[in-house]
Amino acid sequence: MAAAEPTRILMAVNESTIKGYPHASISSRGAFEWTLQKIVRSNTTGFKLLFLHVQVPDEDGFDDFDSIYASPEDFKSMENRDRTRGIHLLEYFVNRCHEIGVACEAWIKRGDPKEVICHEVRRVQPDLLVVGSRGLGPFQRVFVGTVSEFCVKHAECPVITIKRKADETPQDPVDD
């Protein structure tokens, strides 16, 4: 009898938006930990986690107000910095998986997170998509929009959204 293929879970992860906090967002970490505790549990060989980080291109080129872009090399260094930050973000999740013996893959794409996540679901065809949610109220959702709501409606696989815990909500609930 052939060994069963592991259940493939795609996790969309992002960086924290809190200034001076270059780590995984509260929602991403919470969704990851929830997945480990509630789905993977001790069955580490039964699952493969797929981590997708979508970097949003900075349309105006001014994501750091103190930066001046005066040459093509300046933009290249900005792209390299963004790529490095993305790699460090994914490294956190990959290292944790290796510590506990869960198979994983990780990659970075650029674009609108909602569209890219749904495109990657079609391309990779995971068994399940897990996304973190900030749990914004209706007023904040109007201005911020939510990736998780879009994915629930449009992703071509089952989707689980994990809200961050109330005690992990920063002063500004839009922060993550």
C-alpha positions in Angstrom: 0.0 0.0 0.0 1.4 3.4 -1.0 1.9 6.1 1.6 -0.8 8.7 1.5 0.2 12.1 0.1 0.4 14.8 2.8 -2.4 17.3 3.1 -1.1 20.5 1.5 -2.0 23.7 3.4 -1.2 27.1 1.7 -0.6 29.8 4.3 -0.5 33.4 3.1 1.8 35.3 5.5 2.8 38.9 5.7 5.1 41.3 7.6 4.0 43.3 10.6 2.9 46.8 9.8 3.9 48.1 13.2 6.7 50.6 12.8 10.1 49.2 13.8 8.8 45.7 14.0 10.3 43.7 11.1 8.7 40.4 11.9 5.7 38.3 10.9 2.4 40.0 11.4 0.4 39.2 14.5 -2.3 37.6 12.3 0.2 35.5 10.3 1.9 34.2 13.5 -1.5 33.5 15.1 -2.8 31.6 12.0 0.4 29.6 11.8 0.4 28.6 15.5 -3.3 27.8 15.3 -2.7 25.5 12.3 0.1 23.7 14.1 -1.9 23.2 17.3 -5.4 22.5 15.8 -4.7 20.8 12.4 -1.1 19.4 12.3 -1.0 18.5 16.0 1.4 15.6 16.3 0.9 14.3 12.8 3.9 16.1 11.4 4.3 13.8 8.4 0.7 14.1 7.3 1.0 17.7 6.3 3.0 20.0 4.0 2.8 23.7 4.7 3.2 26.1 1.8 4.1 29.6 2.7 3.3 32.5 0.3 4.4 36.0 1.0 3.0 38.7 -1.4 5.0 41.9 -1.6 3.0 44.9 -2.6 4.9 47.1 -5.1 5.3 50.6 -3.8 3.6 52.5 -6.5 4.9 55.9 -5.7 8.4 54.8 -4.7 8.2 56.6 -1.4 7.7 53.9 1.2 10.4 55.4 3.3 9.9 59.1 3.6 13.6 59.7 4.3 14.8 58.0 1.2 15.7 59.8 -2.0 15.7 57.9 -5.2 18.0 59.6 -7.7 19.3 56.8 -9.8 18.4 53.3 -11.2 20.7 51.8 -8.5 18.6 53.4 -5.8 15.5 51.5 -7.0 17.5 48.3 -7.4 18.7 48.6 -3.7 15.1 49.2 -2.7 14.0 46.0 -4.5 16.9 44.1 -2.9 15.9 45.4 0.6 12.3 44.3 0.0 13.4 40.9 -1.2 15.7 40.5 1.8 12.8 41.4 4.2 10.6 38.8 2.5 13.2 36.1 2.8 13.7 36.9 6.5 9.9 36.7 7.0 9.7 33.3 5.3 12.8 32.1 7.2 10.8 32.4 10.5 8.1 30.0 9.3 10.5 27.6 7.5 12.8 27.4 10.6 9.8 26.6 12.9 8.6 23.9 10.5 12.0 22.3 10.5 12.3 22.4 14.3 9.1 20.3 14.6 9.6 18.1 11.5 6.8 19.5 9.2 7.6 19.5 5.5 7.3 23.0 3.9 8.0 25.2 0.9 8.0 29.0 0.8 8.1 31.6 -1.9 7.6 35.3 -2.6 5.3 36.9 -5.3 4.7 40.6 -6.0 1.3 42.2 -6.7 -2.1 42.7 -5.1 -2.3 40.2 -2.2 -5.9 39.2 -2.9 -5.3 38.5 -6.6 -1.9 36.8 -6.1 -3.2 34.5 -3.4 -6.1 33.4 -5.4 -3.9 32.9 -8.5 -1.4 30.8 -6.5 -4.3 28.7 -5.1 -5.3 27.9 -8.8 -1.6 27.2 -9.7 -0.6 25.2 -6.7 -4.0 23.5 -5.9 -3.6 23.1 -2.1 -6.1 21.2 -0.1 -6.7 24.2 2.2 -5.9 27.9 2.4 -5.3 29.4 5.8 -5.1 33.2 6.2 -4.9 35.4 9.2 -7.5 38.1 9.8 -7.2 41.2 11.9 -10.9 41.0 12.8 -11.6 44.6 11.7 -15.0 46.1 12.3 -17.3 47.2 9.4 -16.0 50.8 9.6 -12.3 49.8 9.3 -13.1 47.3 6.6 -14.6 50.0 4.3 -11.3 51.9 4.3 -8.8 49.0 4.6 -10.6 46.1 2.7 -9.7 42.6 3.7 -7.7 40.0 1.9 -9.2 37.2 4.0 -12.8 38.1 2.9 -11.8 38.2 -0.7 -10.1 34.8 -0.4 -13.1 33.2 1.2 -15.2 34.3 -1.7 -12.8 33.7 -4.6 -10.2 31.1 -3.7 -10.8 27.7 -5.4 -10.3 25.6 -2.3 -11.6 25.6 1.3 -10.4 28.6 3.3 -10.0 29.0 7.0 -9.5 32.5 8.4 -8.0 32.8 11.8 -8.7 36.0 13.8 -6.0 37.4 16.0 -6.7 37.1 19.7 -8.2 40.2 21.4 -5.2 40.5 23.8 -2.9 40.7 20.7 -4.7 43.6 19.1 -2.4 46.7 19.0 -3.7 50.2 19.9 -4.6 50.8 16.3 -6.6 47.8 15.2 -5.5 48.4 11.6 -1.9 47.7 12.6 -0.8 44.1 12.5 
